[in-house]
Amino acid sequence: MGFQDLGSRDFMEEDGRAVRSPRMRLLLEQALRIALVDSTVLITGESGTGKELVARLVHGGSPRAAGPFIPVNCGAIAESLLETELFGHARGAFTGAVCERAGLFEAASGGTILLDEVAEVPPAMQVKLLRVLQEREVRRVGENRARPIDVRVLAATNTDLAAAAAAGLFRRDLFYRLNVVELHVPALRERPEDILPLARRLLAEAAARLNSPVTGLSPGAEAQLLHHAWPGNVRELENAMERAAALAGPGPVQADVLPLAPPPRSHAPRTLAEVEREHILRTLEANRGNHARTAAQLGIGPATLYRKLKHYGQSRSRG
């Protein structure tokens, strides 16, 4: 099972193995709440953060879950074909249209359509898309009659649509129509607590898929993963784990199998609180979440450790 196939159950496990960071847990809780109503949702975040995954979570938790979920990569469809792909066409509407064809909005009836990379929709199509969202009906290319649609619309982008609208690069009225509810997916570097749990999960999946003999990550490999900047986010992490599963020998993956570029060095000194937080969380991670063992290794009392972890949003113990 790859990154795009991770479902809501996987991310909301009660033991927290899939997601630990407070920001990501809050996002997923918001997604499950908004799933219950039929509002249009704009999902934002950098490339590779898992915006489609969040869209699938919204669909899967909604009353439309039994209906289709149709993702559309608006940036990957030629401008001349986007209208017929989304809205369909009548027979004879253009050369090669030998039969009528329903568009993806009609195909998603009773379910959800995801307009991924919506910022790439050309200006002329933005006008037509706005009309569809306002009127809840489509008109196939070459037809005069409108067809009602019953579909929930989600949109995703790694572009600042508000800034694009202010600059005249995206229609303001369409932006406001799409941005009824915004769900922002944080970058992986903004939730370092999730790096190792996700890495272990993705490595295990890649090892099973490739019949690899790897058995986990060595401390050196874990340290390298934690220090990497992850500009490609979870997608980059997935690729790194597949590479490790393919190239590593039996046993734990070693650091030399992960030739990751280190993050840019900062000349600004780190605060003592930042250094302490990183050290505590790394020790906790090395002990698989065991509070008693972590407190003993750190030379502090369990109550002190608990207070600090509660402040970090990491107060759940595994033993």
ABEGO torsion letter per residue (X at the ends): XBAAABBAAAAABAAGAABABAAAAAAAAAAAAAAABABBBBBBEBBGAGAAAAAAAAAAABAAAABBBBBBBAAABBAAAAAAAAAEBBBGABBGBABBBBBAAAAABGBBBBBBGAAABBAAAAAAAAAAAAAGBBBBBGBABBBBBBBBBBBBBABBAAAAAAAGABBAAAAAAABABBBBBBBAAABAAAAAAAAAAAAAAAAAAAGBABAEBBAAAAAAAAABAGAAEAAAAAAAAAAAAAABBBEBBBAAABBBBBBBBBABBBBAAAAAAAAAAAAAAAAGGBAAAAAAAAGBBAAAAAAAAAAAGAABBAX
